[in-house]
Amino acid sequence: MSTVGPTRTRSQRVASVGQQPSWWWQLWIRLKEPGVFTRLMLCAAAAMVLFIFSRGWAPPRTFYKGQIPERHVIARTPFTQIDQEKTR
C-alpha cells in the first residue's frame, strides 16, 4: 500500500529547503565565540613577542663582527686604504 501525502506546489517544496548562511556569516558567528577570540589574541601576542625578540624590523646581517668571509666581497664604491708602513 502506498500512502500519498497532500500534493504540494513547487513554491512550497522550494520554501522547505532553507538557504545556509554565507561563509562570511558563519565565520563571523564562530569568531564571536569567547574561546575563539581568546585563542586568536593569544596567537597575536605570541607573534608580537617573537617579532620583538627576533628584531624582525631590522635587515638581516650578512656578515658578523670578526668574521672572515670565504668569498670576495665586492664594493659598489671604490676605496683605498693607506699603507702606513710603505708611507714611512
N, CA, C and O atoms as a printed pandas DataFrame, in Angstrom:
     atom_number atom_name residue_name chain_id  residue_number  x_coord  y_coord  z_coord
0              1         N          MET        A               1    0.820   -1.179    0.000
1              2        CA          MET        A               1    0.000    0.000    0.000
2              3         C          MET        A               1    0.858    1.234    0.000
3              4         O          MET        A               1    1.840    1.342    0.735
4              5         N          SER        A               2    0.483    2.121   -0.804
5              6        CA          SER        A               2    1.224    3.370   -0.821
6              7         C          SER        A               2    0.415    4.437   -0.105
7              8         O          SER        A               2   -0.809    4.514   -0.205
8              9         N          THR        A               3    1.150    5.238    0.608
9             10        CA          THR        A               3    0.490    6.361    1.279
10            11         C          THR        A               3    0.926    7.626    0.568
11            12         O          THR        A               3    2.115    7.942    0.519
12            13         N          VAL        A               4    0.002    8.321    0.040
13            14        CA          VAL        A               4    0.290    9.541   -0.701
14            15         C          VAL        A               4   -0.127   10.709    0.156
15            16         O          VAL        A               4   -1.260   10.790    0.630
16            17         N          GLY        A               5    0.825   11.620    0.346
17            18        CA          GLY        A               5    0.520   12.808    1.130
18            19         C          GLY        A               5   -0.156   13.852    0.269
19            20         O          GLY        A               5   -0.394   13.643   -0.921
20            21         N          PRO        A               6   -0.454   14.954    0.875
21            22        CA          PRO        A               6   -1.094   16.017    0.102
22            23         C          PRO        A               6   -0.154   16.547   -0.982
23            24         O          PRO        A               6    1.061   16.587   -0.791
24            25         N          THR        A               7   -0.704   16.938   -2.081
25            26        CA          THR        A               7    0.090   17.461   -3.190
26            27         C          THR        A               7    0.524   18.882   -2.855
27            28         O          THR        A               7   -0.282   19.735   -2.484
28            29         N          ARG        A               8    1.843   19.108   -3.001
29            30        CA          ARG        A               8    2.376   20.443   -2.715
30            31         C          ARG        A               8    2.794   21.107   -4.018
31            32         O          ARG        A               8    3.175   20.444   -4.983
32            33         N          THR        A               9    2.716   22.400   -4.021
33            34        CA          THR        A               9    3.143   23.140   -5.212
34            35         C          THR        A               9    4.660   23.285   -5.201
35            36         O          THR        A               9    5.317   23.001   -4.200
36            37         N          ARG        A              10    5.197   23.726   -6.316
37            38        CA          ARG        A              10    6.646   23.877   -6.427
38            39         C          ARG        A              10    7.166   24.907   -5.433
39            40         O          ARG        A              10    8.206   24.686   -4.813
40            41         N          SER        A              11    6.476   26.014   -5.268
41            42        CA          SER        A              11    6.934   27.042   -4.337
42            43         C          SER        A              11    6.932   26.517   -2.901
43            44         O          SER        A              11    7.779   26.923   -2.106
44            45         N          GLN        A              12    6.009   25.632   -2.552
45            46        CA          GLN        A              12    6.003   25.044   -1.214
46            47         C          GLN        A              12    7.188   24.095   -1.030
47            48         O          GLN        A              12    7.785   24.044    0.045
48            49         N          ARG        A              13    7.525   23.347   -2.079
49            50        CA          ARG        A              13    8.672   22.439   -1.976
50            51         C          ARG        A              13    9.981   23.215   -1.860
51            52         O          ARG        A              13   10.848   22.835   -1.074
52            53         N          VAL        A              14   10.140   24.287   -2.622
53            54        CA          VAL        A              14   11.369   25.078   -2.596
54            55         C          VAL        A              14   11.481   25.837   -1.275
55            56         O          VAL        A              14   12.584   26.023   -0.762
56            57         N          ALA        A              15   10.360   26.271   -0.724
57            58        CA          ALA        A              15   10.382   27.021    0.528
58            59         C          ALA        A              15   10.853   26.149    1.678
59            60         O          ALA        A              15   11.370   26.669    2.667
60            61         N          SER        A              16   10.692   24.856    1.577
61            62        CA          SER        A              16   11.121   23.986    2.665
62            63         C          SER        A              16   12.634   23.793    2.689
63            64         O          SER        A              16   13.189   23.391    3.711
64            65         N          VAL        A              17   13.312   24.079    1.563
65            66        CA          VAL        A              17   14.769   23.970    1.504
66            67         C          VAL        A              17   15.345   25.299    1.970
67            68         O          VAL        A              17   15.305   26.295    1.246
68            69         N          GLY        A              18   15.870   25.303    3.164
69            70        CA          GLY        A              18   16.413   26.547    3.707
70            71         C          GLY        A              18   17.786   26.853    3.134
71            72         O          GLY        A              18   18.559   25.940    2.844
72            73         N          GLN        A              19   18.087   28.112    2.972
73            74        CA          GLN        A              19   19.379   28.520    2.457
74            75         C          GLN        A              19   20.340   28.689    3.619
75            76         O          GLN        A              19   20.016   29.338    4.614
76            77         N          GLN        A              20   21.521   28.107    3.491
77            78        CA          GLN        A              20   22.508   28.217    4.548
78            79         C          GLN        A              20   23.098   29.615    4.555
79            80         O          GLN        A              20   23.164   30.276    3.519
80            81         N          PRO        A              21   23.529   30.064    5.729
81            82        CA          PRO        A              21   24.186   31.376    5.777
82            83         C          PRO        A              21   25.483   31.352    4.969
83            84         O          PRO        A              21   26.080   30.297    4.752
84            85         N          SER        A              22   25.894   32.515    4.540
85            86        CA          SER        A              22   27.106   32.590    3.724
86            87         C          SER        A              22   28.331   32.201    4.543
87            88         O          SER        A              22   28.271   32.112    5.769
88            89         N          TRP        A              23   29.441   31.973    3.850
89            90        CA          TRP        A              23   30.679   31.581    4.504
90            91         C          TRP        A              23   31.170   32.668    5.448
91            92         O          TRP        A              23   31.659   32.378    6.540
92            93         N          TRP        A              24   31.037   33.920    5.023
93            94        CA          TRP        A              24   31.477   35.040    5.868
94            95         C          TRP        A              24   30.626   35.131    7.129
95            96         O          TRP        A              24   31.142   35.401    8.214
96            97         N          TRP        A              25   29.333   34.908    6.986
97            98        CA          TRP        A              25   28.444   34.977    8.147
98            99         C          TRP        A              25   28.764   33.856    9.133
99           100         O          TRP        A              25   28.762   34.087   10.342
100          101         N          GLN        A              26   29.036   32.661    8.646
101          102        CA          GLN        A              26   29.405   31.555    9.537
102          103         C          GLN        A              26   30.722   31.847   10.244
103          104         O          GLN        A              26   30.879   31.538   11.426
104          105         N          LEU        A              27   31.678   32.447    9.516
105          106        CA          LEU        A              27   32.958   32.823   10.126
106          107         C          LEU        A              27   32.748   33.857   11.215
107          108         O          LEU        A              27   33.345   33.761   12.288
108          109         N          TRP        A              28   31.912   34.837   10.952
109          110        CA          TRP        A              28   31.637   35.885   11.941
110          111         C          TRP        A              28   30.998   35.286   13.198
111          112         O          TRP        A              28   31.337   35.681   14.313
112          113         N          ILE        A              29   30.092   34.355   13.024
113          114        CA          ILE        A              29   29.437   33.720   14.177
114          115         C          ILE        A              29   30.462   32.951   15.004
115          116         O          ILE        A              29   30.422   32.993   16.233
116          117         N          ARG        A              30   31.378   32.250   14.339
117          118        CA          ARG        A              30   32.406   31.496   15.079
118          119         C          ARG        A              30   33.389   32.420   15.772
119          120         O          ARG        A              30   33.846   32.115   16.873
120          121         N          LEU        A              31   33.727   33.547   15.150
121          122        CA          LEU        A              31   34.679   34.473   15.769
122          123         C          LEU        A              31   34.095   35.170   16.990
123          124         O          LEU        A              31   34.837   35.616   17.865
124          125         N          LYS        A              32   32.788   35.264   17.055
125          126        CA          LYS        A              32   32.163   35.924   18.203
126          127         C          LYS        A              32   32.171   35.057   19.453
127          128         O          LYS        A              32   31.882   35.550   20.543
128          129         N          GLU        A              33   32.493   33.786   19.318
129          130        CA          GLU        A              33   32.556   32.919   20.490
130          131         C          GLU        A              33   33.746   33.331   21.353
131          132         O          GLU        A              33   34.817   33.616   20.818
132          133         N          PRO        A              34   33.582   33.367   22.682
133          134        CA          PRO        A              34   34.657   33.866   23.547
134          135         C          PRO        A              34   35.928   33.023   23.497
135          136         O          PRO        A              34   37.021   33.583   23.578
136          137         N          GLY        A              35   35.833   31.726   23.370
137          138        CA          GLY        A              35   37.021   30.887   23.333
138          139         C          GLY        A              35   37.863   31.131   22.093
139          140         O          GLY        A              35   39.091   31.140   22.170
140          141         N          VAL        A              36   37.220   31.329   20.959
141          142        CA          VAL        A              36   37.924   31.548   19.705
142          143         C          VAL        A              36   38.651   32.890   19.752
143          144         O          VAL        A              36   39.807   32.988   19.339
144          145         N          PHE        A              37   37.985   33.907   20.247
145          146        CA          PHE        A              37   38.585   35.240   20.327
146          147         C          PHE        A              37   39.797   35.230   21.256
147          148         O          PHE        A              37   40.806   35.872   20.964
148          149         N          THR        A              38   39.706   34.513   22.364
149          150        CA          THR        A              38   40.823   34.421   23.309
150          151         C          THR        A              38   42.021   33.740   22.656
151          152         O          THR        A              38   43.151   34.204   22.811
152          153         N          ARG        A              39   41.794   32.655   21.934
153          154        CA          ARG        A              39   42.892   31.961   21.267
154          155         C          ARG        A              39   43.539   32.834   20.192
155          156         O          ARG        A              39   44.759   32.814   20.033
156          157         N          LEU        A              40   42.738   33.593   19.460
157          158        CA          LEU        A              40   43.298   34.482   18.444
158          159         C          LEU        A              40   44.160   35.574   19.076
159          160         O          LEU        A              40   45.210   35.925   18.539
160          161         N          MET        A              41   43.723   36.106   20.206
161          162        CA          MET        A              41   44.505   37.134   20.888
162          163         C          MET        A              41   45.803   36.557   21.443
163          164         O          MET        A              41   46.833   37.230   21.418
164          165         N          LEU        A              42   45.772   35.328   21.943
165          166        CA          LEU        A              42   46.997   34.690   22.431
166          167         C          LEU        A              42   47.977   34.453   21.285
167          168         O          LEU        A              42   49.181   34.648   21.452
168          169         N          CYS        A              43   47.479   34.037   20.133
169          170        CA          CYS        A              43   48.347   33.845   18.960
170          171         C          CYS        A              43   48.952   35.171   18.511
171          172         O          CYS        A              43   50.133   35.227   18.168
172          173         N          ALA        A              44   48.163   36.228   18.512
173          174        CA          ALA        A              44   48.677   37.539   18.111
174          175         C          ALA        A              44   49.740   38.027   19.096
175          176         O          ALA        A              44   50.754   38.589   18.683
176          177         N          ALA        A              45   49.516   37.815   20.394
177          178        CA          ALA        A              45   50.504   38.219   21.397
178          179         C          ALA        A              45   51.797   37.426   21.235
179          180         O          ALA        A              45   52.884   37.994   21.341
180          181         N          ALA        A              46   51.696   36.125   20.982
181          182        CA          ALA        A              46   52.894   35.305   20.780
182          183         C          ALA        A              46   53.651   35.757   19.530
183          184         O          ALA        A              46   54.882   35.783   19.532
184          185         N          ALA        A              47   52.934   36.110   18.471
185          186        CA          ALA        A              47   53.588   36.580   17.248
186          187         C          ALA        A              47   54.321   37.895   17.505
187          188         O          ALA        A              47   55.424   38.099   16.999
188          189         N          MET        A              48   53.716   38.784   18.288
189          190        CA          MET        A              48   54.373   40.052   18.605
190          191         C          MET        A              48   55.625   39.835   19.445
191          192         O          MET        A              48   56.642   40.492   19.219
192          193         N          VAL        A              49   55.564   38.924   20.410
193          194        CA          VAL        A              49   56.739   38.633   21.245
194          195         C          VAL        A              49   57.864   38.077   20.376
195          196         O          VAL        A              49   59.014   38.489   20.526
196          197         N          LEU        A              50   57.556   37.156   19.480
197          198        CA          LEU        A              50   58.573   36.605   18.591
198          199         C          LEU        A              50   59.135   37.658   17.647
199          200         O          LEU        A              50   60.332   37.660   17.362
200          201         N          PHE        A              51   58.292   38.542   17.167
201          202        CA          PHE        A              51   58.729   39.606   16.276
202          203         C          PHE        A              51   59.698   40.543   16.987
203          204         O          PHE        A              51   60.722   40.935   16.427
204          205         N          ILE        A              52   59.365   40.897   18.226
205          206        CA          ILE        A              52   60.236   41.789   19.001
206          207         C          ILE        A              52   61.515   41.073   19.402
207          208         O          ILE        A              52   62.593   41.665   19.336
208          209         N          PHE        A              53   61.425   39.816   19.814
209          210        CA          PHE        A              53   62.590   39.055   20.248
210          211         C          PHE        A              53   63.586   38.855   19.106
211          212         O          PHE        A              53   64.796   38.918   19.326
212          213         N          SER        A              54   63.096   38.617   17.902
213          214        CA          SER        A              54   63.985   38.361   16.768
214          215         C          SER        A              54   64.350   39.630   16.013
215          216         O          SER        A              54   65.042   39.560   14.998
216          217         N          ARG        A              55   63.902   40.790   16.485
217          218        CA          ARG        A              55   64.152   42.073   15.818
218          219         C          ARG        A              55   63.761   41.977   14.351
219          220         O          ARG        A              55   64.578   42.212   13.461
220          221         N          GLY        A              56   62.516   41.631   14.111
221          222        CA          GLY        A              56   62.009   41.403   12.764
222          223         C          GLY        A              56   62.010   42.639   11.885
223          224         O          GLY        A              56   61.903   42.505   10.666
224          225         N          TRP        A              57   62.124   43.820   12.434
225          226        CA          TRP        A              57   62.110   45.044   11.641
226          227         C          TRP        A              57   63.500   45.366   11.073
227          228         O          TRP        A              57   63.609   46.166   10.144
228          229         N          ALA        A              58   64.555   44.760   11.611
229          230        CA          ALA        A              58   65.919   45.058   11.176
230          231         C          ALA        A              58   66.270   44.216    9.940
231          232         O          ALA        A              58   65.808   43.083    9.804
232          233         N          PRO        A              59   67.081   44.772    9.052
233          234        CA          PRO        A              59   67.506   43.971    7.894
234          235         C          PRO        A              59   68.430   42.844    8.348
235          236         O          PRO        A              59   69.100   42.972    9.373
236          237         N          PRO        A              60   68.475   41.757    7.610
237          238        CA          PRO        A              60   69.327   40.638    8.018
238          239         C          PRO        A              60   70.806   41.004    7.908
239          240         O          PRO        A              60   71.227   41.703    6.986
240          241         N          ARG        A              61   71.567   40.518    8.862
241          242        CA          ARG        A              61   73.002   40.774    8.824
242          243         C          ARG        A              61   73.663   39.671    8.011
243          244         O          ARG        A              61   73.431   38.486    8.251
244          245         N          THR        A              62   74.477   40.063    7.061
245          246        CA          THR        A              62   75.145   39.072    6.238
246          247         C          THR        A              62   76.515   38.725    6.789
247          248         O          THR        A              62   76.979   37.594    6.647
248          249         N          PHE        A              63   77.166   39.696    7.419
249          250        CA          PHE        A              63   78.480   39.461    7.998
250          251         C          PHE        A              63   78.468   39.887    9.448
251          252         O          PHE        A              63   77.819   40.871    9.804
252          253         N          TYR        A              64   79.177   39.159   10.286
253          254        CA          TYR        A              64   79.249   39.456   11.704
254          255         C          TYR        A              64   80.627   40.001   12.047
255          256         O          TYR        A              64   81.580   39.812   11.290
256          257         N          LYS        A              65   80.731   40.662   13.160
257          258        CA          LYS        A              65   81.989   41.254   13.596
258          259         C          LYS        A              65   83.019   40.145   13.830
259          260         O          LYS        A              65   82.749   39.178   14.542
260          261         N          GLY        A              66   84.202   40.295   13.223
261          262        CA          GLY        A              66   85.262   39.321   13.369
262          263         C          GLY        A              66   85.192   38.165   12.386
263          264         O          GLY        A              66   86.096   37.330   12.355
264          265         N          GLN        A              67   84.157   38.101   11.596
265          266        CA          GLN        A              67   84.007   37.005   10.643
266          267         C          GLN        A              67   84.796   37.309    9.375
267          268         O          GLN        A              67   84.756   38.433    8.875
268          269         N          ILE        A              68   85.506   36.328    8.857
269          270        CA          ILE        A              68   86.230   36.476    7.595
270          271         C          ILE        A              68   85.430   35.725    6.531
271          272         O          ILE        A              68   85.298   34.504    6.607
272          273         N          PRO        A              69   84.898   36.441    5.545
273          274        CA          PRO        A              69   84.077   35.763    4.527
274          275         C          PRO        A              69   84.932   34.838    3.669
275          276         O          PRO        A              69   86.115   35.097    3.444
276          277         N          GLU        A              70   84.330   33.778    3.205
277          278        CA          GLU        A              70   85.027   32.793    2.387
278          279         C          GLU        A              70   85.015   33.157    0.907
279          280         O          GLU        A              70   85.525   32.394    0.086
280          281         N          ARG        A              71   84.465   34.263    0.563
281          282        CA          ARG        A              71   84.422   34.701   -0.829
282          283         C          ARG        A              71   84.826   36.158   -0.892
283          284         O          ARG        A              71   84.944   36.816    0.142
284          285         N          HIS        A              72   85.038   36.667   -2.087
285          286        CA          HIS        A              72   85.402   38.069   -2.261
286          287         C          HIS        A              72   84.164   38.938   -2.066
287          288         O          HIS        A              72   83.079   38.614   -2.550
288          289         N          VAL        A              73   84.341   40.027   -1.362
289          290        CA          VAL        A              73   83.252   40.967   -1.143
290          291         C          VAL        A              73   83.456   42.113   -2.122
291          292         O          VAL        A              73   84.500   42.765   -2.108
292          293         N          ILE        A              74   82.485   42.356   -2.955
293          294        CA          ILE        A              74   82.587   43.391   -3.976
294          295         C          ILE        A              74   81.869   44.636   -3.482
295          296         O          ILE        A              74   80.698   44.590   -3.105
296          297         N          ALA        A              75   82.604   45.766   -3.491
297          298        CA          ALA        A              75   82.026   47.034   -3.033
298          299         C          ALA        A              75   81.504   47.813   -4.235
299          300         O          ALA        A              75   82.055   47.711   -5.331
300          301         N          ARG        A              76   80.470   48.572   -4.039
301          302        CA          ARG        A              76   79.921   49.380   -5.127
302          303         C          ARG        A              76   80.773   50.621   -5.385
303          304         O          ARG        A              76   80.862   51.096   -6.517
304          305         N          THR        A              77   81.391   51.137   -4.341
305          306        CA          THR        A              77   82.222   52.328   -4.499
306          307         C          THR        A              77   83.676   51.946   -4.284
307          308         O          THR        A              77   83.993   51.188   -3.368
308          309         N          PRO        A              78   84.546   52.461   -5.111
309          310        CA          PRO        A              78   85.957   52.143   -4.921
310          311         C          PRO        A              78   86.510   52.878   -3.689
311          312         O          PRO        A              78   86.129   54.013   -3.403
312          313         N          PHE        A              79   87.387   52.223   -2.991
313          314        CA          PHE        A              79   88.019   52.863   -1.841
314          315         C          PHE        A              79   89.453   52.358   -1.754
315          316         O          PHE        A              79   89.792   51.291   -2.266
316          317         N          THR        A              80   90.266   53.139   -1.107
317          318        CA          THR        A              80   91.671   52.766   -0.931
318          319         C          THR        A              80   92.015   52.879    0.538
319          320         O          THR        A              80   91.424   53.664    1.280
320          321         N          GLN        A              81   92.965   52.090    0.932
321          322        CA          GLN        A              81   93.428   52.120    2.308
322          323         C          GLN        A              81   94.916   52.458    2.260
323          324         O          GLN        A              81   95.682   51.825    1.534
324          325         N          ILE        A              82   95.306   53.432    3.018
325          326        CA          ILE        A              82   96.695   53.874    3.017
326          327         C          ILE        A              82   97.526   52.891    3.825
327          328         O          ILE        A              82   97.184   52.554    4.959
328          329         N          ASP        A              83   98.617   52.439    3.232
329          330        CA          ASP        A              83   99.534   51.537    3.908
330          331         C          ASP        A              83  100.529   52.379    4.702
331          332         O          ASP        A              83  101.382   53.045    4.115
332          333         N          GLN        A              84  100.430   52.355    6.008
333          334        CA          GLN        A              84  101.251   53.214    6.854
334          335         C          GLN        A              84  102.735   52.840    6.772
335          336         O          GLN        A              84  103.583   53.730    6.832
336          337         N          GLU        A              85  103.071   51.567    6.639
337          338        CA          GLU        A              85  104.477   51.150    6.590
338          339         C          GLU        A              85  105.142   51.629    5.314
339          340         O          GLU        A              85  106.281   52.094    5.365
340          341         N          LYS        A              86  104.485   51.535    4.187
341          342        CA          LYS        A              86  105.073   51.988    2.929
342          343         C          LYS        A              86  105.144   53.516    2.872
343          344         O          LYS        A              86  106.023   54.073    2.213
344          345         N          THR        A              87  104.247   54.175    3.543
345          346        CA          THR        A              87  104.235   55.642    3.537
346          347         C          THR        A              87  105.436   56.183    4.321
347          348         O          THR        A              87  105.988   57.214    3.938
348          349         N          ARG        A              88  105.851   55.532    5.387
349          350        CA          ARG        A              88  107.006   55.991    6.160
350          351         C          ARG        A              88  108.229   55.931    5.306
351          352         O          ARG        A              88  109.319   56.275    5.763
